[in-house]
């Protein structure tokens, strides 16, 4: 089953950039399709390979911060080729 996942990592600390950059770089290294914009990161792939990766990388990211939030949305389809038609 293909899924699309939108992630927003928000470290609640003064030095917030490094945990975000490290998280995105690890996702890029996974071999999955990763797209970024200023507000979130999207990753696309098969549920059975993506979810164990996310479990590991989210834990690593949260452990690297004093305090933080992670928002995640999952869509049951691969939306990596979406283009607005308006």
C-alpha positions in Angstrom: 0.0 0.0 0.0 1.4 3.4 -1.0 1.3 6.3 1.4 2.1 10.0 1.5 3.3 11.4 4.8 3.5 15.1 5.7 5.8 15.9 8.7 6.4 19.1 10.6 9.1 19.0 13.2 9.1 21.9 15.6 11.9 22.0 18.2 10.8 24.1 21.2 14.2 25.5 22.0 16.5 28.3 21.1 18.8 26.4 18.7 16.1 24.7 16.6 17.6 24.5 13.1 20.1 21.6 13.6 17.5 19.0 14.6 15.3 19.9 11.7 18.2 19.8 9.2 19.4 16.5 10.6 15.9 15.0 10.4 15.4 16.0 6.8 18.9 14.8 5.7 18.2 11.4 7.2 14.9 11.2 5.4 16.7 12.1 2.1 19.2 9.4 2.7 16.5 6.8 3.0 15.9 6.3 -0.8 12.3 7.4 -0.6 10.9 10.3 -2.5 11.2 13.4 -0.2 9.8 16.8 -1.0 10.2 19.9 1.2 8.7 23.3 1.5 9.1 26.1 4.1 6.4 24.6 6.4 6.7 20.8 6.1 8.5 17.8 4.6 6.7 15.1 2.6 7.9 11.6 2.2 6.3 9.0 -0.1 6.6 5.2 -0.4 5.3 1.8 0.6 3.6 1.7 4.1 5.6 -1.4 5.2 9.0 0.2 4.4 8.1 3.8 5.3 6.6 3.3 8.8 9.6 1.5 10.4 11.9 4.2 8.9 9.7 7.0 10.4 9.5 5.2 13.8 13.3 5.2 14.0 13.9 8.7 12.6 11.2 10.4 14.6 12.6 8.8 17.8 16.1 10.0 16.9 14.9 13.5 16.1 12.9 13.8 19.4 15.9 12.5 21.4 18.1 15.2 19.9 15.9 18.0 21.4 15.1 19.2 24.8 11.4 19.8 23.9 9.6 19.5 20.6 6.5 18.7 18.6 6.1 16.6 15.5 2.9 16.8 13.4 2.2 14.0 11.0 -0.5 13.4 8.4 -0.8 10.2 6.5 -2.7 9.9 3.2 -3.4 6.4 1.7 -2.0 7.1 -1.8 1.2 8.3 -3.4 0.7 12.0 -4.0 4.3 12.7 -5.0 3.3 13.7 -8.5 0.5 16.0 -7.5 0.3 19.3 -9.5 -2.4 21.9 -8.9 -4.7 22.2 -11.8 -6.1 25.7 -11.1 
